[in-house]
């Protein structure tokens, strides 16, 4: 692997380098360990800072640290929705990793590619411990880059036999389904109605940019696991109050969720739940401190806001795989 650039000997991993070296299996393992360490450590990490530059245009800063002996750093990025250019990545920026002992800058990596892979890896970690072992059908709400990444990642933790895809554009969903079926070798079918996708699924991932619910509790059958991924700040919602209320609700970070998990906050504001409805952090489930799924009939929801330890763990793994890390 060659660096796309350098500054004073610091390794930079551009988009192509990240795609080539940040494999899903390795990233899933790195994120699993990072989330367990995060909950075991119990020390508060800074909340992400988001500055609205203009409508649908944001600047974000996510600082934090991995547990010793691993490093620390930050993700700095812009998130600009651009409907006129649907193929362009929404997340653009860098993840910066420092060495813990010396404080030296270890490396810099493209944030867009890291975010795409580690977000799906985090959902795979949650799915592995929360979905039923016999889950075979996956429904994806959305047909963008995260939808593709989630199919690749979740196929590594469950033996999927069928994938259903729903998108606002039936034509685009159809093209996406054809492309992904050719890639993963699993039957992928585009459906016209979200209700149909949910009704047939054991696992559901919402990976849309919607500001209003695309998945409703009345659609979700008993025993389903849901990864709610698309909304990462207080405002947009992908799932409705009924689904939040009916679920065993697991998060990546309790502190982050109580500040920014929009679906949870709005259900609480409506008086349907209180803070106690937040059952656990995924790290607590991984550590065995809190049970995940309690029965085959329970609906579980993993609210993925994303956390800096996931980015840092992914970049640390990437750097080590390139022969440059510890």
N, C-alpha and C positions, 0 to 999 in steps of 0.2 A: 504494500500500500504506500502510495506517495502522498505527501501532504500537498494540499492546494496552495499553501502559503505558510509563512512563518514570520515571527517577530522576535528577534533576539534569541533564536533557537527554540522558541515555543512551538510545539506541534499544533497545526490547525487541520481539523478534519472537515472538509467540505461536504456538500450533500452526497456526492458520489462515494466518497470514502465512508461516510456513515452507512449508506445503504449496503455497501459491500461487506462491512465488517460487523455491524450491529445485528447479529442474527437473532431470530425470535427466541429460540430455545435459551440462548445465553442471556438475553435481556430479561426473559421471564424469570430465570433463576436469580439474576441480580436484583430485580425489583422485589421478588419475594423476600430475599434476605434483608433488603433495605427497609421494607415495611415492617417486618418483624423486629428489626433493630430499633426502628423509630418508636414503636409502641413499647418495647422493653425499656428503652432509655427514659421515656416519659418527660423529657425536657421540652418546654415550648419552643417551637421554631417560629420565626417571623411570618406573619401573614403576607401574602402577595400584595403588592401595591399595583393598582391599576389606574391609569390616568386616561380619561376620555379626551382624545384629541379633537374628534368630531364625531357625529353620529356614525356608529358602526366602525369607528377607527380608534384603537386603543394602544397605549404603551404600557407594558407590564414589566415588573421587576420581581423576581422570586429569589431571595437569598436564603441560604441555609447550610447545614453541615451534616455530613454522614457521621456515624459513630466511630470513635477511635478504633483502629489506627487509620481509618480512611479520611479522605480530604473534605474540603468545604468549597463553597463557591456560589454561583448565582446564574440564573437565566435572565437574559435581557432581550426583550423582543417586542415587535409590533404585531398586532392582530388587526388586519384591515380587510374587511369584507369587500369583495369587488365582483358584484354580479356580472359585470361586463366581461370579466376574464375568469370564468369558472374553473379553468385548469390551473390557475395560479395559486400557490400555497398561501394560506391565510396567515400562518405563523412564520415570521421572518426575524431572525436574530441569532444569538449565540448563547451557548452554555459555557461558562468559564469555570475550570476546576483548578483548585490550589492544593498543594501538599500540606498536610497537617503539621508535620514537624518543623519544616523549614519556612513555610509560608510562601514558597516559590510557586509561580504559576506553572501548572503541569501541562495544560493543553486547553484548546478552545475548539468547540464543535458546533456545527450548524444546528440551530435550535429547531428548525422546522422538521428536519428528518428525525432528530432524536425524539421530539414530541410525538410524532406520528407513531413510531415504533414502541416507545415506552408506554404510551397511553393504552395501546392494545395489549401490551404485555401485562399491565396492571389489571385490566379486565380479565385476562386469562388467569392470573393469580387468584382473583376473586371467584371466578367461575369454577376453578379447580376445587375450591373448598366449600362453595355454597350451592352449586348446581347438583342435582341428583346424579348419581353415578351412571344411571341408565339414560341420561339425556342424550338424544341423538339428532334432534331437529333444532336448528338455529334460525331465528328471524332477525333480520337486520333492517332497522328503520333508518334510511339514508343510503346514498350510493356514491359517496365521495371517497377521498383518500382514507379516512378513518374507517369507513365501512370495509374497504379492502383489507386494511391492516387487521381489523378485528376478525375477519374470516381466517386470515393466515394464522393469527395467534390462537384463536379458540380451537382450531382444528388440532392444535398440539396438546390440548388438555382433555378433550372429549372426542370419542370416535363418531364424528358427525356423519350422518347418512343423507341428510337433506338440508338445504339452506333456502329460506324464503327471503325475498328482498322487496321492501316497499319504499317507494320514493314519490315525491309530488309529481314528477314526470314519469308516466308509465313507460314512455319510449326510452328515456335515459336509464331507468331501472332495468329495462330489458337488455339494453346494450351492456350494462354493468354485469348482469347475471351471466350473459354469454361469455364475457371476458373472464370472470372469476371461475366459472365452471371449467373453462379450458386450462386455467392456471392450477386449480387445486384438485381437479378430478373428482369432485363431489357434485351431485345434481344441484343446480342453483336455479330457482324459479322466481321470476318477477310476478308479484301479485298487485292487483289494482286497488285493493282495499286494505288498510291497516288492520282492521278487525280480522280479516282472513289470515294475515300473517301471524298475528298474535295467537289466534285460536289453534293454530297448528304447531305451536312452538313449545319446546322445553326450556330454551334459553332465548332471551330477547336482548338485543343491544340497540339502544337509541343513540345515534351518532349524527344528529341533525343540527342545523343552526336555527331551529324553530324557536320563536318567542312564546308560543302557545302549545299546549299539549298535543302530541301526536300519538300517544299511547294512553289508553284509559283502563282503569281498574276492572271495569265490567268485561273487558275483552280478554283478560289474562286468566288462564285456567289455574287451578290449584296445582302446586308443585313446581311452578315455573320460577326460574331465576332471571332477574332483569339487571342488566348493566346500564345505568343512566349516565351517559357520558357527555352529551353535546353541550349542556349548559355548565359553564365553569365559573360563573359569577352571579351574584344576586340580581335577578332580572328575568332572563329567559327561562322557560320551563318546557320540559319535554313530556313529563308524565303528570297525571292529574292527582288531585287530592285523594281520591278514593284509592288509588294504587299505593300512594305513600302510606295512608292509614292502614291498609290491609296487609302491609308487608312487614317482614323482619328487616329493619333498615340498618345497613352497614355502610361505613364511610372509610375513606382513607385517613382522614384526620378529623377528630372530633372538634377541635378548635376551629379549623377551617370550615367545616360544615356548618357550625353554628353562626359563622359570619357570612357564608356565601352560598350554601346549598339552597338554591332558590325554591325548588319544589318543597323541600322540608320547611323552609321559613314561611312560605305562603300557607301551607297546611296548618302550621302552628298559629299563624295570624288569624286563620279562620276558626280557631278554637277546636280543631279536630284532634290534635296531638299536643304533647308537651315535649320538653327536652329529653325526658326519659324514654321517648319512643326511639331515640337513637341508640340502637342496641349495642354497638361495638365499633371499634376500628378494625379494619381487616387484619392489621398486625396482631391484635389481641386474639383473633380467631386462629391465625397462623401459629401463635404461641400456645394455643390450647387453653388460654385464660378464660375465654368466653366461647360458648358453643356457636357454631354457624347455623346450619339448618337443623331444626329440631324434629322435623318429620317430613315424610315424602309428600305431604299435602301443603306444606307451608310455602308461601310466596316469599322469596328473598329479593331484596333490592340492594345492589351495590352502587352507591353514589360516588362517581369518579369526578372529583374536582381537579385532580392532578396535584402532585406535591414535588417540591424541589428535590427531595431525597431520591425520587425516582429518576429524575434527570441526571443527578450527580452519579448515582449508581450505574446508570446506563453508560455515561461517558467514562467513568472509571473502568468499567468492564471493557469498553471499546479501546481505551488507551492501553490497558494491559494486554489485550489481544493483539495489539499492534507491536507488542514487545517493548513498550515504553513505560508501562506502569509497574506497580509492585506485584 
